[in-house]
Amino acid sequence: MNYTDQYDHPWKEAIGLYFPSFGIFLQDLEVAFEQEIEQFEEETRMSYMTSWERRGREKGIQEGIQEILESRFGEVENSLMNSVREINEISRLKTLLRQATTVNSLQEFQSLLGAY
């Protein structure tokens, strides 16, 4: 069953005529927006990061910290990782990621985490 089967003929016609055009319009807007962002980045020599890109990077670094700690020390308590997940500054997370590779114990990492 097609999703338009429940609509009468005028609605089917409207859906067929206008929605595809609207979808193309939205795609054009998205392309224009991406081009403006690229131009802005070139002009300012700075990279624009969307909120979902930033959140993805944060999550990736947080997962990296957990992987490193688990590979070095075994199971990591949820409370420790919950504390790491509360941090949303990429620079702080990068510092913790580097420190996770050099600490001598989970307790030492916990104390570093407490410094933030």
Salt bridges, closest charged atoms under 4 A:
GLU13 OE1 - HIS9 NE2 3.68
GLU58 OE2 - ARG54 NH1 2.64
GLU58 OE1 - ARG55 NH1 2.95
GLU89 OE2 - ARG92 NH1 3.71
